[in-house]
Amino acid sequence: MATLEALKARDKAARPPYQPYGAALKLMTCRNREVLLSGPSGTGKSMGCLQKIDLAASQTPIRAAIVRKLRTALTQAAMVTFSEKVLPAPPNAIWFHHEDQEYRYPNGSKVVVAGLDDPRKVLSTDFDLIYVQEATEVEEQDWQILLTRLRNNALSYQQLLADCNPSYPNHWLKVRCDNGLTTMLESYHEDNPALYDHAKQVWTPFGREYLKTLDSLTGYLHKRLRQGQWVAAEGMFFPEWDPEQHLVEPFEIPDDWPRWISVDYGFAVPFCALWFARDPETRVVYVYRELYGPGLRDEQQADLIKTRNEDDRILQLTVDPSMFNSRTEQKRPSIAQVYADRGLARLTQQGIFPGQNNRKQGWAIVRRALAHDENPPRVRFLKGLCPNLERELPALVRDPLDPEDTQQQSKSKEVSDHACDALRYGLATEALPPPPQAVRAIFG
């Protein structure tokens, strides 16, 4: 059995004092409320975040949290690094208390470990620092909720810090950084002392081998994990998407342009309403307004659409065909009937119609509208006014079993495509012949 002295000697030899470089060094002094370490694989991003948590917890009695989308993912990731490479070894070891799922420091600091799949531990407590590992896994709503828990005030600043490898360019986290809400610190392989020897200014043997592995990657994985670029994935469903071509600065839509609204229904998942207008001369379609959000009842959705519509003269409201289904077992009218009863039928000149529900045909219409290889695209989006549509369009990927359709689930999680479905309904309405007049009166 190893003696305590032997354990201490082994730890000292195996674990030199941590020296941050690059983005990790900037993180140590950054006090901004939201900060993200972004960069290729293996640049020491997680180590830098965990070292900051430990440094703050060692100096001041604080409450901190280490968070990931799934709690199980922390066990073999952040917790291993924290326990084996960050926290001190015996006899000054800081132990993990399994019952309360937290590390306890001698000065009273506590570092909670939690997953957003069971957020009760996080939502019931106030914190000074919260670290989100692999932040691209979480939803923006998760991020916003975590921000509300930064109110322990044991530190002179409160901070939500995170790390990630780059994802697609319109990911909500990248958008927050681009808009100045979150500070992005870009990390490089030279920042990791395990890969690069700063004293000798050369790559370490391990670093050379690791970079060879990353250099063997191809396509978007090489760009993301080796070069640290925020680029779209291969298999992108709409390679026609180009922000330079499709996003235009907001302008006042002329009153005489035809306008219509489309809706993709949701309650547990977000519902989405989009507003369209068409230039009568060029026939270019502009998407100029968006409503998006979960947890809204039928009546609330209808009232929000009515309020947001202001005084726009709407020709037609096209909705998710499922909204016309009868709900006899619930003894309630169809969702389309609720919309009509709340005044949306009177809002339009032609009425409420079910959208064209052939997904492949609908996606083909969207693709043609986005195309700009021969002529300018037929559909444009007013920049910043349809943020979820801007986010979803470049993120859609092909279904590997049906390349003409989009992938509905990724890693057992539903893909966010609600704004894209509303776009599909809206563009198909403009492209296809109108439905029979009788259909508009059928609400189930």
Secondary structure, DSSP 8 states (H G I E B T S, - for coil): ---HHHHHHHHHHH-------HHHHHHHH---SEEEEE-STTSSHHHHHHHHHHHHHHHS--EEEEEESSHHHHHTTHHHHIIIIIS--TTS---EETTTTEEE-TTS-EEEEEETTSTHHHHTS-BSEEEESSGGGS-HHHHHHHHHTB---SSSS-EEEEEE----TT-HHHHHHHTTSSEEEE--GGG-TTTEETTTTEE-HHHHHHHHHHHT--HHHIIIIIT------TTBS-TT--HHHHEE------TTS-EEEEEE--SSS-EEEEEEEE-TTT--EEEEEEEEESS--HHHHHHHHHHHHTT--EEEEEE-GGGGS-BGGGTB--HHHHHIIIIIHHHEEEEEEE----HHHHHHHHHHHH--SSS--SEEEETTTSHHHHHHGGG-BEETTEEEEE--EETTEE---HHHHHHHHHHHHHHS----GGGGG---
